[in-house]
């Protein structure tokens, strides 16, 4: 752009006004940058990072270039139709924002589970290192200068324990997501929609048999600021589980509904979470209400973030 303008000379540049759409975009970009800088100058009270204000649903923010953040996300699934069932895992990530549009985050998973008298499951109680992941996110649209925010998420991973059954496995898979969000009322009300797809292959260590599965999900959430450091909201998630890596045969579906919270406990630390209850669902071949074969009665999450 500078080279072409220089060839035209000052007089020619003056005769060619900047296109209206380009001027508007540049103005919006400068305004967004000024607003963000102002928020930092005033202790960050007005700026809300939307990534973790929606529960399981993710906002499009990924942080600023050079930021390093530690995240510990503990998720749990509780309850089957019969017996005792719970599974809990903690994903610990170190996030590094390479550019304003790209972030990487390696992580390890620790977890445990207890299964007793649940039809179709072996009785088991265990706790161990379960696996590792490598998360990558790329921000396509910044909601400060676009109608909405959009970030693409990719996370390949490896597991040595099946988080649903507690059995020893050799598992490889990836999850993909499109994360949309929008600020509806400035610094007051936000909404987000996520589209998720996951696929993987797993080998049972005891039998050496391989299995393949996949899943899709749609998440939607709204959140509102009720105090300077506290955001509350609600979340609705629809999940479908399939046999085969390409959504080959439907196994079941579930709908979860629950409240969310995000608490900015310090300038560089936050706590967020949600509890979702299965309010509708159906397993293929099962006449009972709810899908408690492929999903749990309740799913919960608690997340801690520390920015360095």
C-alpha contacts under 8 A as a table, 3 or more apart, distances in Angstrom:
res1	aa1	res2	aa2	distance
1	X	4	X	5.35
1	X	5	X	6.25
2	X	5	X	5.13
2	X	6	X	6.15
3	X	6	X	5.17
3	X	7	X	6.46
4	X	7	X	5.30
4	X	8	X	6.68
5	X	8	X	5.32
5	X	9	X	6.72
5	X	13	X	6.41
6	X	9	X	5.38
6	X	10	X	7.56
8	X	11	X	7.65
8	X	12	X	5.39
8	X	13	X	6.43
9	X	12	X	5.56
9	X	13	X	6.31
10	X	13	X	5.12
10	X	14	X	6.24
11	X	14	X	5.20
11	X	15	X	6.45
12	X	15	X	5.08
12	X	16	X	6.52
13	X	16	X	5.34
13	X	17	X	7.44
14	X	17	X	6.59
18	X	22	X	6.77
18	X	23	X	6.24
19	X	22	X	5.33
19	X	23	X	6.18
20	X	23	X	5.10
20	X	24	X	6.10
21	X	24	X	5.12
21	X	25	X	6.18
22	X	25	X	5.09
22	X	26	X	6.11
23	X	26	X	5.16
23	X	27	X	6.06
24	X	27	X	5.09
24	X	28	X	6.09
25	X	28	X	5.12
25	X	29	X	6.07
25	X	145	X	6.81
26	X	29	X	5.06
26	X	30	X	6.17
27	X	30	X	5.20
27	X	31	X	6.12
28	X	31	X	5.01
28	X	32	X	6.06
28	X	144	X	7.46
28	X	145	X	5.60
29	X	32	X	5.14
29	X	33	X	6.20
29	X	144	X	7.45
29	X	145	X	5.97
30	X	33	X	5.13
30	X	34	X	6.09
31	X	34	X	5.07
31	X	35	X	6.04
32	X	35	X	5.08
32	X	36	X	6.15
32	X	144	X	5.83
32	X	145	X	7.22
33	X	36	X	5.16
33	X	37	X	6.12
34	X	37	X	5.06
34	X	38	X	6.00
35	X	38	X	5.01
35	X	39	X	6.18
36	X	39	X	5.08
36	X	40	X	6.45
36	X	47	X	6.84
37	X	40	X	5.18
37	X	41	X	6.25
38	X	41	X	4.98
38	X	42	X	6.33
39	X	42	X	5.26
39	X	43	X	6.42
39	X	44	X	4.60
39	X	45	X	6.44
39	X	46	X	5.61
39	X	47	X	5.64
40	X	43	X	5.19
40	X	44	X	4.57
40	X	45	X	7.95
40	X	47	X	7.87
41	X	44	X	7.03
42	X	45	X	6.60
43	X	267	X	7.52
44	X	47	X	5.46
44	X	267	X	7.62
45	X	48	X	7.88
45	X	228	X	7.02
45	X	229	X	7.89
46	X	187	X	6.57
47	X	187	X	7.22
48	X	187	X	7.03
49	X	52	X	7.40
49	X	53	X	7.79
49	X	61	X	6.03
49	X	63	X	7.66
50	X	53	X	5.44
50	X	54	X	7.61
50	X	58	X	7.50
50	X	59	X	4.77
50	X	60	X	6.67
50	X	61	X	5.80
51	X	54	X	7.56
51	X	58	X	5.14
51	X	59	X	3.88
51	X	60	X	5.82
51	X	61	X	5.18
51	X	62	X	6.91
52	X	55	X	6.36
52	X	56	X	7.99
52	X	57	X	7.71
52	X	58	X	5.98
52	X	59	X	6.48
52	X	262	X	7.01
52	X	272	X	6.67
53	X	58	X	7.60
53	X	59	X	7.36
53	X	223	X	6.75
53	X	231	X	6.84
53	X	232	X	7.84
53	X	260	X	7.55
53	X	261	X	6.57
53	X	262	X	5.15
53	X	272	X	6.85
54	X	57	X	5.18
54	X	58	X	6.19
54	X	59	X	7.16
54	X	192	X	7.43
54	X	221	X	5.85
54	X	222	X	6.69
54	X	223	X	6.31
54	X	233	X	6.89
54	X	234	X	7.42
54	X	235	X	6.94
54	X	260	X	6.19
54	X	261	X	7.31
54	X	262	X	7.77
55	X	58	X	7.20
55	X	235	X	7.07
55	X	260	X	5.29
55	X	261	X	6.99
55	X	272	X	6.95
55	X	273	X	5.26
55	X	274	X	5.14
55	X	301	X	7.45
56	X	273	X	7.71
56	X	274	X	7.20
56	X	301	X	7.32
57	X	192	X	7.12
57	X	193	X	7.16
57	X	194	X	6.37
57	X	219	X	5.88
57	X	220	X	6.71
57	X	221	X	6.65
57	X	235	X	7.50
58	X	179	X	6.28
58	X	192	X	7.20
58	X	193	X	7.94
58	X	194	X	6.93
59	X	179	X	6.20
59	X	180	X	6.53
59	X	181	X	5.62
59	X	192	X	6.23
60	X	139	X	6.99
60	X	142	X	7.95
60	X	149	X	5.68
60	X	150	X	5.55
60	X	151	X	5.06
60	X	179	X	5.67
60	X	180	X	6.05
60	X	181	X	6.08
61	X	139	X	7.63
61	X	149	X	7.97
61	X	151	X	7.61
62	X	97	X	7.11
62	X	100	X	7.75
62	X	101	X	7.54
62	X	102	X	7.63
62	X	103	X	6.71
62	X	137	X	7.46
62	X	139	X	7.40
63	X	67	X	6.54
63	X	97	X	6.42
63	X	100	X	7.07
64	X	67	X	5.80
64	X	97	X	6.29
64	X	99	X	7.12
64	X	100	X	5.18
65	X	97	X	5.10
65	X	98	X	5.64
65	X	99	X	4.53
65	X	100	X	4.77
66	X	96	X	6.71
66	X	97	X	5.38
66	X	98	X	6.03
66	X	99	X	7.09
67	X	95	X	7.84
67	X	96	X	5.82
67	X	97	X	5.40
67	X	307	X	7.44
67	X	308	X	7.10
68	X	94	X	7.11
68	X	95	X	5.56
68	X	96	X	4.73
68	X	97	X	6.76
68	X	307	X	6.17
68	X	308	X	5.56
69	X	94	X	5.82
69	X	95	X	5.00
69	X	96	X	6.67
69	X	305	X	6.90
69	X	306	X	5.62
69	X	307	X	4.38
69	X	308	X	5.85
70	X	92	X	7.41
70	X	93	X	5.91
70	X	94	X	4.80
70	X	95	X	6.30
70	X	305	X	5.74
70	X	306	X	5.14
70	X	307	X	6.43
70	X	308	X	7.90
71	X	91	X	7.89
71	X	92	X	5.66
71	X	93	X	5.11
71	X	94	X	6.44
71	X	95	X	7.58
71	X	303	X	7.14
71	X	304	X	5.73
71	X	305	X	4.52
71	X	306	X	6.48
72	X	90	X	6.51
72	X	91	X	5.74
72	X	92	X	4.48
72	X	93	X	6.47
72	X	303	X	5.69
72	X	304	X	5.23
72	X	305	X	6.56
73	X	90	X	5.43
73	X	91	X	5.18
73	X	92	X	6.46
73	X	301	X	7.05
73	X	302	X	5.94
73	X	303	X	4.22
73	X	304	X	6.39
74	X	88	X	6.95
74	X	89	X	5.59
74	X	90	X	4.15
74	X	91	X	6.38
74	X	301	X	5.59
74	X	302	X	5.28
74	X	303	X	6.11
75	X	88	X	5.71
75	X	89	X	5.57
75	X	90	X	6.44
75	X	299	X	7.38
75	X	300	X	5.65
75	X	301	X	4.28
75	X	302	X	6.52
76	X	86	X	7.10
76	X	87	X	5.49
76	X	88	X	4.26
76	X	89	X	6.51
76	X	299	X	5.66
76	X	300	X	5.23
76	X	301	X	6.35
77	X	86	X	5.62
77	X	87	X	5.35
77	X	88	X	6.65
77	X	296	X	5.59
77	X	297	X	7.51
77	X	298	X	5.88
77	X	299	X	4.57
77	X	300	X	6.60
78	X	85	X	5.92
78	X	86	X	4.50
78	X	87	X	6.72
78	X	296	X	5.64
78	X	297	X	6.02
78	X	298	X	5.20
78	X	299	X	6.33
79	X	82	X	7.91
79	X	84	X	6.74
79	X	85	X	5.16
79	X	86	X	6.32
79	X	292	X	7.97
79	X	296	X	5.49
79	X	297	X	5.01
79	X	298	X	6.55
80	X	83	X	6.90
80	X	84	X	7.30
80	X	85	X	6.20
80	X	118	X	7.16
80	X	292	X	5.34
80	X	293	X	7.28
80	X	296	X	5.83
80	X	297	X	6.13
81	X	118	X	7.81
81	X	292	X	6.05
82	X	117	X	7.06
82	X	118	X	5.55
82	X	119	X	7.18
83	X	115	X	7.73
83	X	116	X	5.78
83	X	117	X	4.58
83	X	118	X	4.70
83	X	119	X	7.87
84	X	114	X	7.29
84	X	115	X	5.74
84	X	116	X	5.07
84	X	117	X	6.48
84	X	118	X	6.60
85	X	113	X	7.69
85	X	114	X	5.74
85	X	115	X	4.71
85	X	116	X	6.55
85	X	118	X	7.21
86	X	113	X	5.64
86	X	114	X	5.49
86	X	115	X	6.70
87	X	111	X	7.60
87	X	112	X	5.92
87	X	113	X	4.09
87	X	114	X	6.42
87	X	163	X	6.83
87	X	164	X	6.81
88	X	111	X	5.52
88	X	112	X	5.44
88	X	113	X	6.11
89	X	109	X	6.61
89	X	110	X	5.57
89	X	111	X	3.85
89	X	112	X	6.31
89	X	163	X	7.69
90	X	109	X	5.55
90	X	110	X	5.20
90	X	111	X	5.97
91	X	107	X	6.58
91	X	108	X	5.81
91	X	109	X	4.50
91	X	110	X	6.61
92	X	107	X	5.28
92	X	108	X	5.53
92	X	109	X	6.40
93	X	105	X	5.86
93	X	106	X	5.71
93	X	107	X	4.19
93	X	108	X	6.87
94	X	105	X	5.29
94	X	106	X	5.93
94	X	107	X	6.42
95	X	103	X	6.98
95	X	104	X	5.88
95	X	105	X	4.26
95	X	106	X	7.14
96	X	103	X	5.70
96	X	104	X	5.54
96	X	105	X	6.20
97	X	100	X	6.83
97	X	101	X	7.93
97	X	102	X	6.08
97	X	103	X	4.19
97	X	104	X	6.49
98	X	101	X	7.79
98	X	102	X	5.65
98	X	103	X	5.40
98	X	104	X	7.23
99	X	102	X	5.14
99	X	103	X	6.94
100	X	139	X	7.95
101	X	137	X	7.99
101	X	138	X	5.44
101	X	139	X	4.72
101	X	140	X	7.23
102	X	136	X	7.46
102	X	137	X	5.73
102	X	138	X	4.57
102	X	139	X	6.41
103	X	136	X	5.77
103	X	137	X	5.24
103	X	138	X	6.60
104	X	134	X	7.31
104	X	135	X	5.69
104	X	136	X	4.60
104	X	137	X	6.58
105	X	134	X	5.76
105	X	135	X	4.88
105	X	136	X	6.40
106	X	132	X	7.70
106	X	133	X	5.91
106	X	134	X	4.34
106	X	135	X	6.09
107	X	132	X	5.66
107	X	133	X	5.23
107	X	134	X	6.17
107	X	135	X	7.82
108	X	129	X	7.77
108	X	130	X	7.81
108	X	131	X	5.89
108	X	132	X	4.25
108	X	133	X	6.28
109	X	129	X	6.03
109	X	130	X	5.33
109	X	131	X	5.12
109	X	132	X	5.76
109	X	133	X	7.92
110	X	127	X	7.68
110	X	128	X	5.92
110	X	129	X	4.41
110	X	130	X	5.34
110	X	131	X	7.30
111	X	127	X	5.58
111	X	128	X	5.73
111	X	129	X	6.35
111	X	130	X	6.14
111	X	163	X	7.70
112	X	125	X	7.41
112	X	126	X	5.30
112	X	127	X	3.89
112	X	128	X	6.38
112	X	163	X	7.92
112	X	166	X	7.49
113	X	124	X	7.57
113	X	125	X	5.56
113	X	126	X	5.58
113	X	127	X	6.61
113	X	163	X	7.61
113	X	165	X	7.77
113	X	166	X	6.17
114	X	123	X	7.66
114	X	124	X	5.74
114	X	125	X	4.30
114	X	126	X	6.75
114	X	166	X	7.83
115	X	118	X	6.61
115	X	121	X	7.24
115	X	122	X	7.07
115	X	123	X	5.06
115	X	124	X	5.14
115	X	125	X	6.30
115	X	165	X	7.47
116	X	122	X	7.42
116	X	123	X	4.62
116	X	124	X	6.65
117	X	121	X	7.79
117	X	122	X	7.99
117	X	123	X	6.49
118	X	121	X	5.61
118	X	122	X	7.57
118	X	123	X	7.51
121	X	165	X	6.71
122	X	165	X	7.57
124	X	165	X	7.94
124	X	166	X	6.79
125	X	166	X	7.34
126	X	166	X	6.67
129	X	160	X	7.97
130	X	159	X	5.55
130	X	160	X	5.34
130	X	161	X	5.16
130	X	162	X	7.91
130	X	163	X	7.84
131	X	157	X	7.40
131	X	158	X	5.40
131	X	159	X	4.06
131	X	160	X	5.74
131	X	161	X	7.37
132	X	157	X	5.71
132	X	158	X	5.44
132	X	159	X	6.58
133	X	155	X	6.52
133	X	156	X	5.84
133	X	157	X	4.14
133	X	158	X	6.41
134	X	155	X	5.60
134	X	156	X	5.85
134	X	157	X	6.46
135	X	153	X	7.39
135	X	154	X	5.96
135	X	155	X	4.35
135	X	156	X	6.94
136	X	153	X	5.94
136	X	154	X	5.31
136	X	155	X	6.21
137	X	151	X	6.60
137	X	152	X	5.57
137	X	153	X	4.61
137	X	154	X	6.45
138	X	151	X	5.50
138	X	152	X	5.25
138	X	153	X	6.75
139	X	142	X	7.01
139	X	149	X	7.95
139	X	150	X	6.09
139	X	151	X	4.14
139	X	152	X	6.36
140	X	149	X	7.64
140	X	150	X	5.48
140	X	151	X	5.45
140	X	152	X	7.15
141	X	145	X	7.94
141	X	146	X	6.33
141	X	148	X	7.03
141	X	149	X	4.97
141	X	150	X	4.88
141	X	151	X	6.87
142	X	145	X	5.82
142	X	146	X	5.83
142	X	148	X	6.95
142	X	149	X	4.85
142	X	150	X	6.84
143	X	146	X	4.74
143	X	147	X	5.93
143	X	148	X	4.37
143	X	149	X	4.03
143	X	150	X	7.62
143	X	181	X	7.56
143	X	182	X	6.47
143	X	183	X	7.62
144	X	147	X	7.92
144	X	148	X	7.81
144	X	149	X	7.78
146	X	149	X	6.82
147	X	182	X	7.48
148	X	180	X	6.88
148	X	181	X	5.85
148	X	182	X	4.87
148	X	183	X	7.70
149	X	179	X	7.83
149	X	180	X	5.45
149	X	181	X	5.12
149	X	182	X	6.15
150	X	178	X	6.88
150	X	179	X	5.47
150	X	180	X	4.62
150	X	181	X	6.76
151	X	178	X	6.01
151	X	179	X	5.10
151	X	180	X	6.73
152	X	176	X	7.63
152	X	177	X	5.89
152	X	178	X	4.81
152	X	179	X	6.21
153	X	175	X	7.88
153	X	176	X	5.55
153	X	177	X	4.94
153	X	178	X	6.31
153	X	179	X	7.44
154	X	174	X	7.15
154	X	175	X	5.84
154	X	176	X	4.69
154	X	177	X	6.67
155	X	174	X	5.44
155	X	175	X	5.25
155	X	176	X	6.60
156	X	172	X	7.72
156	X	173	X	5.79
156	X	174	X	4.02
156	X	175	X	6.42
157	X	172	X	5.96
157	X	173	X	5.52
157	X	174	X	5.94
158	X	170	X	7.62
158	X	171	X	5.64
158	X	172	X	4.74
158	X	173	X	6.63
159	X	162	X	7.14
159	X	169	X	7.20
159	X	170	X	6.14
159	X	171	X	4.97
159	X	172	X	6.56
160	X	168	X	5.93
160	X	169	X	5.01
160	X	170	X	5.07
160	X	171	X	6.33
161	X	166	X	5.86
161	X	167	X	5.69
161	X	168	X	4.68
161	X	169	X	5.26
161	X	170	X	7.37
161	X	171	X	7.94
162	X	165	X	5.59
162	X	166	X	5.10
162	X	167	X	5.38
162	X	168	X	6.40
162	X	169	X	6.14
162	X	171	X	7.93
163	X	166	X	5.54
163	X	167	X	7.91
167	X	204	X	7.64
168	X	204	X	6.56
168	X	205	X	5.79
168	X	206	X	7.59
169	X	202	X	6.45
169	X	203	X	5.42
169	X	204	X	4.69
169	X	205	X	5.10
170	X	202	X	5.59
170	X	203	X	5.03
170	X	204	X	6.70
170	X	205	X	6.83
171	X	200	X	7.15
171	X	201	X	5.73
171	X	202	X	4.09
171	X	203	X	6.21
172	X	200	X	5.57
172	X	201	X	5.54
172	X	202	X	6.41
173	X	198	X	7.41
173	X	199	X	5.56
173	X	200	X	3.80
173	X	201	X	6.29
174	X	198	X	5.79
174	X	199	X	5.73
174	X	200	X	6.41
175	X	196	X	7.22
175	X	197	X	5.72
175	X	198	X	4.14
175	X	199	X	6.49
176	X	196	X	5.83
176	X	197	X	5.23
176	X	198	X	6.18
177	X	194	X	6.76
177	X	195	X	5.40
177	X	196	X	4.42
177	X	197	X	6.31
178	X	194	X	5.73
178	X	195	X	5.26
178	X	196	X	6.80
179	X	192	X	7.48
179	X	193	X	6.35
179	X	194	X	4.70
179	X	195	X	6.75
180	X	192	X	5.52
180	X	193	X	5.17
180	X	194	X	6.03
181	X	190	X	7.25
181	X	191	X	5.59
181	X	192	X	4.04
181	X	193	X	6.28
182	X	190	X	5.78
182	X	191	X	5.46
182	X	192	X	6.40
183	X	186	X	6.29
183	X	187	X	7.59
183	X	189	X	6.18
183	X	190	X	4.50
183	X	191	X	6.60
184	X	188	X	7.80
184	X	189	X	5.41
184	X	190	X	5.37
184	X	191	X	7.05
185	X	188	X	5.28
185	X	189	X	4.87
185	X	190	X	6.99
186	X	189	X	6.81
187	X	225	X	7.45
188	X	224	X	5.50
188	X	225	X	5.14
189	X	222	X	7.42
189	X	223	X	5.90
189	X	224	X	4.47
189	X	225	X	6.63
190	X	222	X	5.73
190	X	223	X	5.37
190	X	224	X	6.42
191	X	220	X	7.63
191	X	221	X	5.72
191	X	222	X	4.33
191	X	223	X	6.40
192	X	219	X	7.98
192	X	220	X	5.73
192	X	221	X	5.35
192	X	222	X	6.45
193	X	218	X	7.27
193	X	219	X	5.53
193	X	220	X	4.50
193	X	221	X	6.64
194	X	217	X	7.98
194	X	218	X	5.72
194	X	219	X	4.94
194	X	220	X	6.52
195	X	216	X	7.66
195	X	217	X	6.04
195	X	218	X	4.91
195	X	219	X	6.65
196	X	216	X	5.44
196	X	217	X	5.00
196	X	218	X	6.34
197	X	214	X	7.42
197	X	215	X	5.75
197	X	216	X	4.49
197	X	217	X	6.61
198	X	214	X	5.36
198	X	215	X	5.22
198	X	216	X	6.46
199	X	212	X	7.77
199	X	213	X	5.92
199	X	214	X	4.12
199	X	215	X	6.54
199	X	245	X	5.26
199	X	246	X	7.42
200	X	212	X	5.89
200	X	213	X	5.75
200	X	214	X	6.37
200	X	245	X	6.16
201	X	210	X	6.87
201	X	211	X	5.77
201	X	212	X	4.48
201	X	213	X	6.63
201	X	245	X	7.44
202	X	210	X	5.46
202	X	211	X	5.30
202	X	212	X	6.35
203	X	208	X	5.75
203	X	209	X	5.42
203	X	210	X	4.26
203	X	211	X	6.40
204	X	207	X	5.56
204	X	208	X	5.11
204	X	209	X	5.46
204	X	210	X	6.47
205	X	208	X	5.24
205	X	209	X	7.76
211	X	244	X	7.83
212	X	243	X	6.26
212	X	244	X	4.77
212	X	245	X	5.50
213	X	241	X	7.68
213	X	242	X	5.74
213	X	243	X	4.52
213	X	244	X	4.47
213	X	245	X	4.89
213	X	246	X	7.80
213	X	247	X	7.53
214	X	241	X	6.28
214	X	242	X	5.22
214	X	243	X	6.34
214	X	244	X	6.17
214	X	245	X	4.98
214	X	246	X	6.50
214	X	247	X	5.73
215	X	239	X	7.30
215	X	240	X	5.60
215	X	241	X	4.56
215	X	242	X	5.69
215	X	247	X	6.78
216	X	239	X	6.03
216	X	240	X	5.46
216	X	241	X	6.88
217	X	237	X	7.11
217	X	238	X	5.50
217	X	239	X	4.36
217	X	240	X	6.24
218	X	237	X	5.88
218	X	238	X	5.32
218	X	239	X	6.71
219	X	235	X	7.39
219	X	236	X	5.97
219	X	237	X	4.40
219	X	238	X	6.42
220	X	235	X	5.85
220	X	236	X	5.33
220	X	237	X	6.33
221	X	233	X	7.23
221	X	234	X	5.70
221	X	235	X	4.26
221	X	236	X	6.24
222	X	233	X	5.48
222	X	234	X	5.73
222	X	235	X	6.71
223	X	231	X	6.40
223	X	232	X	5.49
223	X	233	X	3.97
223	X	234	X	6.61
223	X	260	X	7.82
224	X	231	X	5.44
224	X	232	X	5.59
224	X	233	X	6.04
225	X	228	X	7.06
225	X	229	X	7.87
225	X	230	X	6.05
225	X	231	X	4.29
225	X	232	X	6.46
226	X	230	X	5.96
226	X	231	X	5.76
226	X	232	X	6.84
227	X	230	X	4.98
227	X	231	X	6.97
229	X	263	X	5.78
229	X	264	X	4.94
229	X	265	X	7.12
230	X	261	X	7.36
230	X	262	X	5.90
230	X	263	X	4.69
230	X	264	X	6.42
231	X	261	X	5.68
231	X	262	X	5.09
231	X	263	X	6.47
232	X	259	X	7.52
232	X	260	X	5.72
232	X	261	X	4.49
232	X	262	X	6.50
233	X	259	X	5.79
233	X	260	X	4.97
233	X	261	X	6.29
234	X	257	X	7.59
234	X	258	X	5.82
234	X	259	X	4.33
234	X	260	X	5.39
235	X	257	X	5.82
235	X	258	X	5.53
235	X	259	X	6.16
235	X	260	X	6.80
235	X	276	X	7.90
236	X	255	X	7.27
236	X	256	X	5.71
236	X	257	X	4.69
236	X	258	X	6.83
237	X	255	X	5.68
237	X	256	X	5.08
237	X	257	X	6.60
238	X	253	X	7.41
238	X	254	X	5.88
238	X	255	X	4.54
238	X	256	X	6.49
239	X	253	X	5.54
239	X	254	X	5.32
239	X	255	X	6.43
240	X	250	X	7.37
240	X	251	X	7.61
240	X	252	X	5.85
240	X	253	X	4.30
240	X	254	X	6.62
241	X	247	X	7.97
241	X	250	X	6.12
241	X	251	X	5.43
241	X	252	X	5.46
241	X	253	X	6.27
241	X	294	X	7.08
242	X	245	X	7.91
242	X	247	X	5.27
242	X	248	X	6.34
242	X	249	X	5.27
242	X	250	X	4.41
242	X	251	X	5.06
242	X	252	X	7.24
243	X	247	X	6.51
243	X	248	X	5.80
243	X	249	X	5.08
243	X	250	X	6.43
243	X	251	X	6.59
244	X	247	X	5.87
244	X	248	X	5.08
244	X	249	X	6.79
245	X	248	X	7.01
247	X	250	X	7.06
250	X	284	X	7.17
251	X	283	X	6.07
251	X	284	X	5.36
251	X	294	X	7.40
252	X	281	X	7.47
252	X	282	X	5.62
252	X	283	X	4.07
252	X	284	X	5.42
252	X	291	X	6.30
252	X	294	X	6.54
253	X	281	X	5.32
253	X	282	X	5.53
253	X	283	X	6.41
253	X	291	X	6.39
253	X	294	X	7.98
254	X	278	X	6.51
254	X	279	X	7.80
254	X	280	X	5.85
254	X	281	X	4.04
254	X	282	X	6.59
254	X	290	X	6.84
254	X	291	X	6.06
254	X	295	X	7.15
255	X	278	X	5.54
255	X	279	X	5.88
255	X	280	X	5.15
255	X	281	X	5.94
256	X	276	X	5.39
256	X	277	X	5.14
256	X	278	X	4.40
256	X	279	X	5.81
256	X	280	X	7.35
257	X	276	X	5.06
257	X	277	X	5.47
257	X	278	X	6.65
257	X	279	X	6.70
258	X	274	X	6.80
258	X	275	X	5.51
258	X	276	X	4.27
258	X	277	X	6.19
259	X	274	X	5.82
259	X	275	X	6.30
259	X	276	X	7.18
260	X	272	X	7.60
260	X	273	X	5.83
260	X	274	X	4.43
260	X	275	X	7.12
261	X	272	X	5.46
261	X	273	X	5.63
261	X	274	X	6.53
262	X	270	X	7.22
262	X	271	X	5.89
262	X	272	X	4.15
262	X	273	X	6.69
263	X	270	X	5.70
263	X	271	X	5.17
263	X	272	X	6.01
264	X	267	X	7.22
264	X	269	X	6.28
264	X	270	X	4.47
264	X	271	X	6.49
265	X	269	X	5.81
265	X	270	X	5.29
265	X	271	X	6.83
266	X	269	X	4.94
266	X	270	X	6.73
268	X	306	X	5.81
268	X	307	X	4.99
268	X	308	X	7.12
269	X	304	X	7.48
269	X	305	X	5.54
269	X	306	X	4.54
269	X	307	X	6.26
270	X	304	X	5.87
270	X	305	X	5.19
270	X	306	X	6.72
271	X	302	X	7.40
271	X	303	X	5.72
271	X	304	X	4.74
271	X	305	X	6.51
272	X	302	X	5.91
272	X	303	X	5.20
272	X	304	X	6.68
273	X	300	X	7.50
273	X	301	X	5.15
273	X	302	X	4.32
273	X	303	X	5.88
274	X	300	X	5.67
274	X	301	X	5.41
274	X	302	X	6.79
275	X	298	X	7.25
275	X	299	X	5.99
275	X	300	X	4.31
275	X	301	X	6.55
276	X	298	X	5.75
276	X	299	X	5.20
276	X	300	X	6.03
277	X	297	X	6.24
277	X	298	X	4.64
277	X	299	X	6.55
278	X	281	X	7.20
278	X	290	X	7.16
278	X	296	X	7.50
278	X	297	X	5.44
278	X	298	X	6.08
279	X	290	X	7.38
280	X	289	X	7.24
280	X	290	X	5.35
280	X	291	X	7.86
281	X	289	X	6.38
281	X	290	X	3.90
281	X	291	X	4.90
282	X	286	X	7.19
282	X	287	X	7.87
282	X	288	X	7.38
282	X	289	X	5.97
282	X	290	X	4.90
282	X	291	X	4.49
283	X	286	X	5.40
283	X	287	X	7.88
283	X	290	X	7.15
283	X	291	X	4.70
283	X	292	X	7.40
283	X	293	X	6.69
283	X	294	X	7.32
288	X	291	X	7.95
291	X	294	X	6.22
291	X	295	X	6.02
291	X	296	X	7.70
292	X	295	X	5.08
292	X	296	X	5.49
292	X	297	X	6.47
293	X	296	X	7.64
296	X	299	X	6.62
